[in-house]
Amino acid sequence: MEEGGGRERERKRVPVILLSGFLGVGKTTLLRNLLQRTSKRVACIVNDVASINIDSKLIRKEVQSKRSTADLVDTIELQNGCLCCSLRDELFVSLKKLLVRSKKKRTKYDVIIVENSGVAEPSNLRDQFHEASLLKHPLLDRVYLKTMVTVVDSCRFFEEYYSRDTLLDRPNLGQGSNLPIVELLIEQVECADLIILNKSDLLEKETSELKSMGRLQEVVHTLNPLAKILVSSMGDIPFDDHLLKEDKNVLSLMSQITLEGQHRGAVSAAKGSSAKQHKHDHGHDHGHEHEHQHGHEHGHEHGHEHDHHHHHLEDHKRFGILTWVYERRKPFHVERLSTAIKSLIPKAPAKDEPLPTDAMESHIIRSKGFVWLSSAPSQIFYWSHAHFSFDLTSEGEWWDAIPREEWPTEENQRDAILKEFDDETGDRRIELVFIGVLLDAKYVEKKLDEALLTAEEYAEYIKYHKGPSPTA
């Protein structure tokens, strides 16, 4: 009875699709195409930080011109700003309004699509759904976050990546903050189940291989090997096969996991990629079938299903893109780490100065992961770097520093925590994923090792900071 009741609850809930990407990448065009072609009952929440929300008017105009489906679409406009800022609770208010409207019309939506603002950080909204789930928010009895979708302007991706601008410098992208554009671009790519490389027709005019579609696909795939990647022009994709596909057996991974789960997936994928890079001659099973912490099945499609594993190995060689994981069970010395960072991450030139000529040819594209600092034995720090942008922020406490009675009570979650434990250090560790073009891993390893505590320093450190035995 319980199993049947669970299936019935899932059947009644409406899936929510989150659509992210900078202003101008083609989100509205893609949404308009979807509304023109689908026979499903679709509701839209349009979020644009512009003073006049023209996007919603464009959508409504198109829908009203199609008399046969106009009654199937409801649109709610958000006029109060970015969902991912202080007003992000407005999303749940808007979802509730749609559900009330649906009840009045006695018509159940097949899907609700939320068009995020160009400056929105999708992980914030994902976290909001997670928090609501933990708090047993009643709205989640009626809706669930199904898929995170990011639309990328293929022609401008590398320009945005190498930009030294912040969102404040680019009002054309929306009302922003001091967040570097490259950080938001990378987050939108990494926090997606489906990535649509739009405006491919414009990129085809590029003659430089450094800005080719092949290189773009490989960079995006390396940044997020767990996502499906589709190439499109004018937002033209087979919606029912991808965006609106109903398959209860295949869950979208990124919409379900936390930052920690996302990191574990990245480490697993990087290790798998590194292994395949060393034995690629017959590596035809270069898939992403490794197990994830949450046991979700996850596909990967590029429109050439039969040969894409070998294709990625060849592109790794062709473009010199490598992934590598740095792992240590010693903390960094803060001052020496600062010196290492300066040697590994180039200082951004002034905005009126040209980029170094080799900026696109040999460098670390992305590095991220967990860091253990000797100055803060209980604190987890998250390392996030993309091009000239670098940030090291506190993400809470190591599990070893948290009393066992405050751990999750579910056995599988406790087991997952204990898998990271070491007899001496608990779950404290350094675990960094590096993605680079012509990456000199030995040089990176040498510089980071020089920043660790010495054997003498570590012996003293452990004497004063040894954690409790990792037993539950």
N, C-alpha and C positions, 0 to 999 in steps of 0.2 A: 504493500500500500504506500509506504513512504517513497519508494522509488518512482512509482507512478505519479504520486503527488508532486515530486520534484520535476518530472518531465512536464507536467501540466503547468507548473509555475513558470518554467522556462518558456513554454509555448506562449504564455500570456504576456510575457515581458517584451517590450519594444526595443529593438537594438538601436543604439546611438552611434553614429559615425562622426568622428571629429576630423574636419578638413582644415589643414594648416598650410602655411606658406606665405611668403612676403606679398604685399600688395603688388599687383601687376603680373604675377606669375601665371594667372589664368584660372584661379579658383572659381570665379563667377561664371566664366565661360564653360568650365567643366560641369558646374552645377546646372547651368541652363541646358546644356546638352542632355544631362541626365533626366531633367524634368520633361524634356521634349520627347524622349524615347521610351521611358519606362511606363509600364502599366501599373506599377505598384503605387500604393498610397503613401506619399512622401510628405513629411512635415519638415520645414526648414527654420532654423534659428540663424539669422544673419547677423554677424557681429562685425561692425566696421567702425573704427574710431574717427572717421571723417565726420565733420559737422553735419553734412547732408548725406544720408545713407542711400546713395544712388544704387548700390548693388541690389538692395532689396526691391527697388523699383524696376530695375531691369528684369529681375527674375519674375516679378508679378506680371509685368507686361507680356512676357513670353508665355507664361502659363495661361493668362486670360485669353490669349489668341488661340489657344487649343481648347475648344469648348468641351471636347470629350474627356479631358483630364483635369480641367480647372477645379472641379469639385473634389479632386483627390489630393490637392496640395494646400497646406496651410503654411503661412509665413509669419514669423514673429520677428520684429525688429528690436535690436538692442541699441538704445541711444545713449546709454550711460558710460560708454567707454569699454576698455579692454577687459575681456572675461578673466584674464589671468592676473589682474591687479586686485585692488581692494574690493572691486565689485563682482568678483567671480561668482559669488553666491547667487548673482542674478541668473546664472545658467539654470540652477535648480528651480528658481521661481518661474523661468520661462518654460522649462520642461513641464512643470505642473500646469501652467496655463494651457499648453498644448493638449495635455491629457484631459483637462476639463473640457476643452473644446471638442476633443474626440468623443468624449462621453455624451455630450449634448447632441452631437451629430449621429451618435450610435454607429460610429465607424472607427475601427481600429487601424491605426497607422501600421504600415509594414516596416517603416524605418524613419528615424528622425536624423536629419543631417545638420550638424552645427558647423557653420562657416566661421572659423576663427579669424581674428584680426591679424594683420600682417606682422604685428610686433608681439604676438602672443607666444608664450613658452608652453608648448603642449603638455610637458610633464607636470605642470602645475594643475592642469585640469584632470589629468590622470590621477594625480595624488588626491584631488578632491573626491573623486569617485571611490578611491580606496578608503579614505577617511570616512566617507558616508557609509561604506559597507561595514567597517569596524563598529560604527555607531548604530548600525542597523536602521539607517534612515528609511522611512516607509516608502519613499519614492522609488527606491531600488527594488521594491516588489513589482514595479510596473515598467521600469526601464533598466538597461544595463549598457555599459560602454563596450561596444563590440570591436571597433576597428579604428586605428589611428592612421590617417592618410596625410601625406605631405606632398604638395605640388611644388616642383622645382622648375625655375626658368633655366633651361639647359644652356642657353646662350650667355647667361650672366652668372652662372654658378662660380666659375673660377674668378671672375672679376669681384664678386662679393667675398669669396674666400680670401683673396689677397688684399681686400680693402682694409685700410687702417681706420675707417670711420666708425663712429658709434651711431646708435639710432637717433640721437639728438642731431647728428650731422646730416641725417637723411630724412627730412620731414616727408618726402615722397613715399616713404615706407610706412608712415603712420606716426602717431604721437608716441615718442619713445623715451628712452632713458640713456644712461651712460653705458649701457650694455654694448660691447663691440658687436658689429654686424656678424662677424665670422662666428661668434659664440652662438648666436641665435640660429644661424644657418645650420651649423653642425648639430645643435640640439634638435631642430626640426627633422633632420635626416635620421639621426640616431633613435629618435623616439617615434618611429613609424612602423606600421605593419605593412603598408603599401606606399611605395614612392613612385610618383608619376613624373617622369622627366619630360616636361612639356616644352613646346616651341622647338621641337627637334628640327623642324624645317629651317629655322634660322641658324642653328648650329652647323648644319650640313654645308653652309657656305664658308665655314672656317677652313683654311688651308693648313694651319699649324696642327701637327699631331698632339701638341701639348694641350690643345683645346678641342680635341676631337670627341665625338660621341663615345668611341671605344674607351678613351681615357676617362671620360666622365662616368660611364657605367662602372668601370673598375674601381674608381675612387669611391663612388657612392656605395657600391657593393662591399668594399673593404671597411668603410665606416659603419655599415649596418648589414652584415652578412645574413641576418635573420629575416630581412624584409623581402617582399616581392617587389620587383622593379619593372615598370612598364614605360615604354617610350611612346610619346604621343605628340600630335600637332593639333593645335586648336582645341585641346581638351577632349580629343576623340579617342575613347577607349571602350572596350566591350563591357559596359557597366554590369550587366546581369551575370557575367562570368567572373567578375572580380569584386567590384565595390558592393554590389547588392546580392552576391551569391549567398544562398542559405545553406549552410553546412554546419550542423550542430557538433559534428565530430572533429572539426578543425577550428580551434580557437585562435584568435589573433593574439600573439604573444605579448607585444609591447603594451597593449591596453590592459593586460592582466598583472604585470609585474611592477616591482618597485625599483628604485635606483640600485639597490643591492643586487636584486635579481638581474637587472640589466647589465651590471658589471660582471656578474658570474657568467652570463651568456657571452659577453665580449671576451673574457679570458678564455673560455672554452673554445670559442671560434678562432681566436688568435693562435692558441696552441695547436688546434687542428690544422689551421692554415700553414703554420710553420712546419709541421710534420710533413704535410703534403708537398711543400716547397722543396723539401730535402729528398723526396722520393716520388717525383712527379712523372717519371717516364711512363708508368702504366697506372697513374692515379686517376682512373676514370670514376672512382667513387668519391670525388672531392665534393661531397654534398654537405648539408648542414643537418645531418640526421643525429647529431650528438644529442644526448639527453639534456634537457634543461631542468632547472630546479623545480619547475612546476609541472613537468611531465606533459607539456602541451605539444601536440603534433603541429609541425609548421612547415609549409611548403615554400618553394622558392622558384619563381617563374620569370623568364625573360622573353617569352615568346619563341624560344627555341629549346624546348624541354629536353630533347634527346642529347644535346651536346654541350650544355652550358657549363657542366663541371670542368670538362677539358678546356673549354673556352676561357674560363677564369684563370686556370693555370697558365695558359699561354699568355694572357694579358698581364698576369703578374710578371712574367719574364719580359714581355714586350715593353711594359711601362716601368719596370723596375720597382714596383710597389711591394713592400714587404711588411709583415706584421710580426711582432715579437713581444714576449712578456718578460718583464723584469720582476723577479720574486726574491725576497730576502726576509729572514726572521730576526733582523736587527733594526733598531731605529736609526733614522737620520740624525746627525748633528745639525742643528738649525743653521748655524753660520756657514758650515761647509756645504750644506744643501743649497744655500743661496748662491755660493760660488759656482756650484755645478749647474744650477739653472741658468745662470748667466752665460755659461760656456755652451749650453745645449740649445737655448732658445735665443735667437737673435733679437737684438733691440730694434724696435721699430724705428725706421728713419722718419724724419719730420715729414709732414704731409706734403710739403712742397718739394721734397726730394724724391727722385725716382727710386723704384725698388731695385735691389741688387740684380744684376743680370742673370744670376743663377737661381733666383727666388723660386722659379717654377720647376727647376731641374733636379735639385738635390736638397732635400730638407725633411724634417719630421712634419708630416701632415697633421697628425693628431696624436696626443698622448693623454691618458686618463687612468684613474684608478685610486686605490686606497693607499694612504701614507701613514706611517708610524713615526712620530717625532719624539725625540728623547725629552724635550721640554714639556711634553703633555702626555704622560703615560696612559691616561685613561681615554684620551680623545682620538676619534677617527678623523682624519683629514682627507678630503677628496681633491685630487690633483686633476685639473682640467686645462688642457692647452690645445690651442689651434692657431697655427701660424705665429703671429706676434702677440696673440692674446694668451695670458696665463693667469690662473687663479688657484689658490689653495685655501679651501674653506673647511671649517669644522662641520662634521655631519653627525655629531652625537658622540656616544661612548661605545667603546669596544664591549662586546658581550661579556668578556671576562671581568670587566669593571662593574657589571650590573649584578646585583644580588640574584641568586637563582630563583627566588620566589617571584621575581618580576619578569622572568622569562616567559615566552609563550607556553601555554599549557599543552598544546597539540604535540603529540610525540614526533610526528614527521618534521615539524618546525624545529624542535629541540635537536633532533638528529642532524638536520641541515646545519645548525649552528655549531654543533660539536665536531662536524667534519672539518671545520676550519681550525680546530684547536691543536696546539702543540703543548707537550708536557711542561715546557719551560715558559713559553710566552703567551699561552692562551690563544686567542684568535688575533692577537696583535701581529701585524705583518705589513710588509710593503708589497704591493701587487699592482704593477703598472703595465698597461697595454700601449705599445708604440706602433704607429703606422707611419711608414715613411717611404719616400722615393729615394732609391739607392741608399737605403739606411745602413749606416755603419754601426751595427749592433755592438761590436766589441768596444768601439769608442764610447758609446752611450753607457755601456756596462761599466767601463773603467771610471768614467766621471762620476757615476752614481755610487759606485763602491767606495770611491775616495771620500764621499760624504757620509758614509756610515760611521757609527762609533767604532773606535779601534777595539781590539781584543781586551785591552786593559780597561778602557772606558766602559765597555759592555759588562765586564765582570763586576765592576763597581755598581753599575746601573741595576743589574739584576739583583744584587745584594739588597738594594733598597726598594726595588719596585717589582719584585717577583709576585706574580698574581697567584690566586688560589688554584688548586688542582682542578683540571677540567673534567669534573664528574658532575653528573646531573642528579 
